[in-house]
Amino acid sequence: MENDLKTKEAVKYTRGIVCDCAKLNVRSQPSVASKVLCTIDKGAKVSIKHDESNEDWYGVIVGGKTHGYCMKEFIRDTGSALRGL
């Protein structure tokens, strides 16, 4: 159990896939009132930044350069750990 916890703490980025949404807004802050930085299509891959995520929002990196936030309900976390971000 303790090793599982250490592994989860060590993983800061995982792969996510946009689902249940044709176009998903990537926002500047974790709020529907914040600026839309870009939109991404269903099936698009994002890097999930777990240290910047909360109960309702994932911190994400899109295309390796756009940092923002997406609502969790529209992203499936594959659990695949990413390295070198």
C-alpha positions, 0 to 999 in steps of 0.5 A, spaced: 500 500 500 505 504 501 509 503 495 502 504 491 502 511 494 509 513 493 508 511 485 502 515 485 505 521 488 511 520 483 507 521 477 505 528 476 503 527 468 499 522 465 496 521 458 488 524 457 484 523 451 478 528 450 471 524 450 464 526 450 465 532 447 466 534 440 470 541 442 473 542 448 475 549 451 482 549 454 481 555 459 486 559 462 484 558 469 480 552 472 473 556 471 468 557 466 468 564 467 476 564 465 479 566 458 479 560 453 486 559 450 484 554 445 479 548 443 481 541 442 477 536 438 474 529 441 479 524 441 485 529 442 491 527 447 493 531 452 498 531 458 494 531 465 498 535 470 496 532 477 499 537 481 495 543 478 488 539 478 483 539 483 476 536 484 473 538 477 478 540 473 485 537 470 491 542 469 493 540 462 498 541 456 496 541 449 501 540 443 506 540 448 506 548 449 499 550 451 498 550 459 491 551 461 485 547 464 479 542 462 473 540 465 475 533 468 468 530 466 470 531 458 477 527 459 479 520 460 485 519 464 489 513 461 493 512 467 499 512 462 505 515 466 509 521 462 516 523 463 520 528 461 515 534 461 
